[in-house]
Amino acid sequence: MAEFCVDTTVNLGGIALRNPVLTASGTFGYGSEFAPFLDLRRLGGFVTKSLTLQPRQGNLPPRIAETPSGMLNAIGIENVGVDAFVTEKLPQIPEGVPVIVSVFGTAPEEYADLCQRLDGVPKVAGFELNASCPHVKSGGIEFGQNPKSLTQLVSSVRAATRMPVLVKLSPNVTSIAEMARVCEGEGADGLSLINTLQALDVNVETRRPVLRNVLGGLSGPAIRPVALRMVWQAAQAVQIPICGIGGIMTGEDAVKFLLCGATAVQVGTASYLDPTMAAQVADAIVVYAARHGFARVQDLTGALELPVR
């Protein structure tokens, strides 16, 4: 019997991916850090740490902590800045690996400037607007929680670049569908969701927050059901593709996001446990598709069978 062949390619808002697995921003550095452990060409692509116009130091430690079934972080968008990224980091990425650059600013004009500077730069396949970081004092989550601010952000970036633009949305909103529709209406090519949940943990012995920043972003398996719910709701509200994020540890976890309407997924916290996890997830999706008779991974998107009412 001939081996069942699965077409793993997907298209994420104009970004052609060899398979639907990316790495999540802030969890995979600039890609080169993982080179000793993982051939990046095994992935669909990767999303960089969020970049700002100028280098940024980030928050003071402690800024990362374990939680039950998850991780709490308040890194604070520490990064080398856009110029050093282009000259020092980007050349280290192998050819043929789509690089989605996460961009961050405190005003729409900063996001637009970043995208304009990177427009057409070799290896850059598109942008992910970090409109939802929950642990910085200015920018980020302010855009992701306010429809009017989000409108201004997406429209400003759309006018600055013709390259694919994804918007990373915050889970800390009343209606994810409303925010998704705002992005689609202003010309976004796709969505990434969800970002971390704003959270707090306490050391009872010291009677202090475990993070110096007090608040941080919760990621990991603990947030996966919330992420699945929001991906499903957003998929019902818009036609643009969605990249699902939130506690993906296995291929089965990733398939859940695809079934709920995601075109691709991002692996984040799991890479802290095993730097090869994203590639393992990509391989496991193929095994699942073959076992269930799906000739194309893209046919898994939205294939959730709802109960008959």
Number of C-alpha atoms within 10 A of each C-alpha: 3 4 6 12 13 17 16 21 16 21 15 23 20 15 21 15 20 19 25 27 30 29 28 26 25 19 18 22 18 23 23 18 12 15 13 8 11 17 15 24 17 17 23 28 25 26 24 25 24 25 27 23 18 12 16 14 12 14 17 12 12 15 19 17 15 14 14 9 12 16 20 25 24 27 22 20 23 17 23 21 16 22 17 13 17 16 10 11 16 19 13 13 17 15 12 13 20 25 24 26 28 27 27 25 23 17 17 21 15 18 25 23 19 25 26 18 15 19 18 14 12 13 16 17 22 28 26 24 30 28 29 27 28 27 24 20 12 13 19 25 25 20 25 29 21 12 17 12 15 24 20 18 25 27 18 19 26 20 12 18 20 13 21 20 29 30 28 28 28 27 23 17 14 9 13 24 18 15 23 30 17 20 27 21 13 18 18 24 23 25 28 25 27 26 28 27 22 21 15 17 17 12 10 9 6 8 8 12 15 23 23 15 20 16 20 28 19 29 28 23 20 16 21 21 14 15 23 25 14 21 29 22 18 26 22 14 16 19 13 20 24 31 26 34 30 31 28 28 22 18 21 14 18 26 25 21 30 29 20 25 25 30 27 28 29 27 28 25 25 22 18 12 10 12 20 17 22 30 22 17 26 23 18 17 25 22 16 16 22 18 10 9 12 18 16 17 23 22 16 21 21 18 14 14 8 6 5 4 3
